[in-house]
């Protein structure tokens, strides 16, 4: 529950900075990744955490090769943090709902580019009951 609360705080800060300035600062994402990994190390769950983070990172790297001006570097780091925090497969639901809600918003608002972190935070909150049980 501690890591879930920490993740929520990180996501809310990222959503705010991304919405306001279109940036997710490295001072937020890199230490958060370390906290998630240390948490799972202490609780003997490091394998699933590392797999979740690396899975997300490589999946988004491959996606960025095929989609021009898709997901930004800050969004990739934020989702990688969530991969480390939630592990595999829990992070998959957040990613899927984030992409769907962001896509729907961009179509409804007729915008090509939208800040993505608010949709990551929204998805995390919506899926919180599932995440808490997982």
HELIX and SHEET records of a PDB file:
HELIX    1   1 UNK A    2  UNK A   21  1                                  20    
HELIX    2   2 UNK A   26  UNK A   42  1                                  17    
HELIX    3   3 UNK A   46  UNK A   66  1                                  21    
HELIX    4   4 UNK A   73  UNK A   86  1                                  14    
HELIX    5   5 UNK A   90  UNK A  108  1                                  19    
HELIX    6   6 UNK A  117  UNK A  126  1                                  10    
HELIX    7   7 UNK A  128  UNK A  133  1                                   6    
END                                                                             
